[in-house]
Amino acid sequence: MYGITALKHGAYRAKVPEPEGTYLTKHFSLSKYSDPKKEAIKFLNEKGREIWGSKKWIMIKKGAYRKQFHRGKGVNIRKTSQVKKMKDDTVKTYDAWAVEWRDYSGKKFSKSFSIRRYGDDALRMARFAALRIKKELSSYEKPASTSSK
């Protein structure tokens, strides 16, 4: 978990999350700093903004980034059925592979790849789309837009 942790003898530890899933960690003791807590907070915020960018760092601090992946469980691929109403009022069902995810605000999105249209490539296309979306969601700066088509 990232943030500031109080240690023994008035010392503090600052842990900043990195995009790779690791943490940048630094210790602040009374022997080196007159106000270790203040210095730890300063380090956390400066490095957080440097690594993630100001807008995304604010969201990370508010917990929005963590919620995005826990609430929606990240980016998912699942087999689904698409129902389409035809002009003659009949209903046709098509199997597809769907990629589902949430943006930074928690809004749900999905993109589907019809097995009828793409055949065996539908699953490969869904996996590629999921990788691209994961990359966008974990990039250093918040993507300009995340859309569903």
C-alpha positions in Angstrom: 0.0 0.0 0.0 1.3 3.5 -0.8 1.3 6.5 1.4 3.0 7.7 4.6 3.7 5.3 7.4 4.8 6.3 10.9 7.8 4.3 12.1 9.6 4.0 15.5 11.5 7.0 17.0 9.6 9.7 15.1 10.6 8.4 11.6 8.3 8.1 8.6 8.3 6.1 5.4 6.9 7.4 2.1 5.8 4.9 -0.6 4.9 6.1 -4.1 3.2 3.7 -6.5 4.9 3.2 -9.8 3.2 2.1 -13.1 5.0 -1.2 -13.1 3.2 -2.1 -9.8 6.3 -1.5 -7.6 6.9 1.3 -5.1 9.4 4.1 -4.8 10.2 4.2 -1.1 12.2 6.6 1.1 12.7 6.9 4.9 12.7 10.1 6.8 14.3 10.1 10.3 14.6 12.8 13.0 18.4 12.5 12.7 18.3 13.8 9.1 15.1 16.0 9.0 13.7 18.4 11.5 10.1 17.5 10.5 10.2 14.0 8.9 6.4 13.8 8.5 6.3 17.0 6.5 9.3 15.9 4.4 7.7 12.5 3.7 4.4 14.2 2.6 6.4 16.6 0.4 8.4 13.7 -1.2 5.2 11.6 -1.7 3.4 14.4 -3.6 6.4 15.6 -5.6 7.3 12.1 -6.8 3.6 11.2 -7.4 3.1 14.2 -9.7 6.5 13.5 -11.4 5.6 9.9 -12.1 1.9 10.1 -12.8 1.2 13.7 -13.8 -0.8 16.1 -11.7 -4.3 15.0 -12.7 -3.8 11.3 -12.4 -1.9 11.7 -9.1 -4.9 13.6 -7.6 -7.1 10.7 -8.6 -4.7 8.1 -7.2 -4.7 10.0 -3.8 -8.5 10.0 -3.8 -8.5 6.3 -4.4 -10.2 6.5 -7.8 -7.4 4.6 -9.5 -7.6 1.7 -7.0 -11.4 1.7 -7.2 -11.3 1.4 -11.0 -9.5 -1.9 -10.9 -11.2 -3.4 -7.8 -14.8 -2.4 -8.7 -14.6 -3.4 -12.3 -11.8 -5.9 -11.8 -9.8 -4.2 -14.5 -10.3 -5.1 -18.2 -12.2 -8.3 -18.8 -12.8 -10.4 -21.9 -15.9 -12.7 -22.0 -17.9 -14.5 -24.6 -21.3 -12.9 -25.1 -24.4 -13.0 -27.3 -25.5 -10.0 -29.3 -29.2 -9.7 -30.1 -30.2 -7.7 -33.2 -33.7 -6.9 -34.3 -34.1 -7.1 -38.1 -36.3 -4.9 -40.3 -38.9 -7.7 -40.6 -39.2 -7.7 -36.8 -37.3 -11.0 -36.4 -34.6 -11.3 -33.9 -31.2 -12.8 -34.6 -28.5 -13.7 -32.0 -24.8 -13.6 -32.7 -22.0 -14.8 -30.6 -19.2 -12.4 -29.9 -16.1 -11.8 -27.7 -16.6 -8.7 -25.5 -14.0 -6.5 -23.8 -15.4 -4.7 -20.8 -13.7 -2.0 -18.6 -14.3 1.1 -16.6 -12.8 4.5 -17.1 -11.3 6.7 -14.4 -14.7 8.0 -13.3 -16.1 4.5 -13.0 -18.2 4.6 -16.2 -18.6 1.2 -17.9 -17.5 0.6 -21.5 -17.4 -2.4 -23.8 -16.3 -3.3 -27.3 -17.4 -6.5 -28.9 -16.0 -8.6 -31.8 -18.5 -10.8 -33.7 -17.5 -14.4 -34.2 -19.8 -14.5 -37.3 -17.9 -11.5 -38.8 -14.3 -12.1 -37.6 -14.3 -15.9 -37.1 -11.4 -17.3 -35.2 -9.8 -13.8 -35.2 -12.6 -12.4 -32.9 -10.9 -13.7 -29.7 -7.5 -12.5 -30.9 -8.9 -9.0 -31.7 -10.6 -8.9 -28.3 -7.3 -9.8 -26.5 -5.4 -7.1 -28.5 -8.1 -4.5 -27.7 -7.9 -5.5 -24.0 -4.1 -5.0 -24.0 -4.4 -1.6 -25.7 -7.1 -0.5 -23.1 -5.0 -1.7 -20.2 -2.0 0.2 -21.6 -4.2 3.4 -21.9 -5.6 3.0 -18.4 -2.2 2.5 -16.8 -0.3 5.1 -18.8 1.5 8.0 -17.1 -1.1 10.5 -18.2 -4.8 10.0 -18.3 -5.9 9.3 -21.9 -7.8 12.0 -23.7 -10.8 9.8 -24.2 -11.9 6.2 -23.8 -14.8 5.4 -26.0 -16.9 2.4 -26.8 -17.8 1.6 -30.4 
